Amino acid sequence: MSENLNVLRLVGGELRWYRAGSTGAPEPVSDPGVAGRLAGLLAERREAVVFAAPGEDVRLVALTVTAEEKKHLSASLPFMLEEAVAEDIEALHVAGHHRGDLAYTAMLCRHACMAAWAEALAVLPPVRCWTPEPLLLPWRAGEWCLLVEGDRALLRHGAGAGTAVERDLLPPLLEALLAGGETPDALVVYGEDQTADTALLPAALAGRCQWRRGGFAQALWLTEDGERPNLRQGEYAPRLPLGRWWTQWQRVAVVLGVAFALQLAATAADYRQLRGVNLSLREAIQTRYREAYPRGAVVDAETQLRRQLEALKGSGQSSGFTRLLARVGAVVHGQRGTAIESLNYSQRGSELRLNIRAPDFGAVERVRSGLAAAGVDAIMESSTNDGDGVRARLRVGGRS
């Protein structure tokens, strides 16, 4: 039962609004007030709004496919029906509706019809569901549903089967269906004149007829809710209303864009300023490091300087820098004319490398011997005579 179903139909070329179960006349959409109320319904989406595609322009074909065909049905459906239609399949729009398991309904209509319907509906916000008229009639297994209105008739004779014909062509149509082996348990007929309507029925159906007074709106009231067949598939599928969204949010988007650009510019300015400060600090750190340690490569001045300071703190062990320096200083000080030009301490090996200047090689040897006597291992790595004295490089380490 569909109490909240709203259907738009083309009647005499004019779009009209039918409400399920309504006893009043359908309202013309050309009326601005009616169009406004419909637009509100479409925007709120609280009630279903469906366009009933004219049954004369849509052909319905019931299909049972294989499991393999089902995998690619959306792409192959037009080609499966190519032999069943007289027109060029390229001129037709083909849409499928899955009824369950391997059962489908193919819906065929001309592209020109789809374009004409879209033009007629252009006065409203997008209507997302276009269902063939016959498939909006109520249906149950074992029953057919017939709507007689004026000089035309709508017939639904299956879950996915139905058509629209002129009133005079209804009797031969029903005879053909009966001859094809289709015989319903009941035929529900909606109309306004019981005598005239039942006179259209073949004898085989007259005894199964359940005539009800009413029109299309009354028939809609018994239509089941759920997913309805929809012609809007493929190239006609509903699109996102990007243009409408842009119109609604254009000013907000511009404001946000300007704010973002300003924030980006401010961030870039802050980055440049902080980058300059960072470079200045690094240069200052390297300058201070070079003042303390003029030689050697500088990789990470801050880390290297921290390690050197930790080494200068010394320790209680005999291999500590302070104790080692005290021994070396005492020995060098005891040799007249001998001086330390530079030193470098390695905490990892507890070694001290000395560059000393002495009057002669004998003085260098006396320094080395003195260090050995003081309990310090001293190895001469190199020595040179530059005319004014001797320069020597010693590697000194405490004994264990």
Number of C-alpha atoms within 10 A of each C-alpha: 14 18 17 16 20 21 24 24 20 17 12 7 8 12 19 20 23 24 23 21 21 17 13 9 12 18 15 19 21 12 10 11 11 15 18 14 12 19 17 14 16 19 12 9 10 10 14 17 22 23 24 21 25 20 21 16 16 24 18 21 16 18 17 14 14 12 11 8 15 17 11 10 17 14 11 12 16 19 13 11 15 13 11 10 11 7 11 10 18 12 11 18 22 24 21 22 18 16 17 8 11 13 16 20 19 22 23 22 23 18 15 12 16 19 12 11 18 14 10 14 17 11 14 14 15 16 18 18 22 21 22 29 24 29 25 23 25 20 21 13 11 13 19 24 24 29 25 26 18 10 10 15 21 28 26 24 26 19 18 22 18 25 22 24 16 14 16 12 14 21 13 13 14 20 16 12 12 15 10 9 8 14 18 18 13 18 23 19 24 24 22 17 14 14 10 11 18 19 11 18 19 15 11 13 19 14 13 16 19 16 19 16 12 19 19 24 22 19 26 24 19 17 19 17 12 7 10 17 21 20 26 18 15 12 8 15 12 13 9 9 10 9 8 10 10 12 9 11 10 12 11 11 12 11 11 12 12 12 12 12 12 12 12 12 12 12 12 12 12 12 12 12 11 12 12 12 12 12 11 12 12 15 13 12 16 19 14 15 17 16 10 11 17 11 11 8 9 15 9 11 18 15 11 13 19 11 13 17 11 12 18 14 10 16 13 9 11 14 20 20 23 17 16 23 16 10 17 22 14 14 20 23 14 12 16 10 13 21 16 16 12 13 15 15 21 14 17 7 10 17 20 20 19 21 17 20 25 23 18 17 17 11 18 24 14 15 24 23 16 20 24 17 11 15 14 20 18 23 16 15 11 11 16 13 14 8 8 10 15 19 22 21 20 21 19 23 23 23 12 9
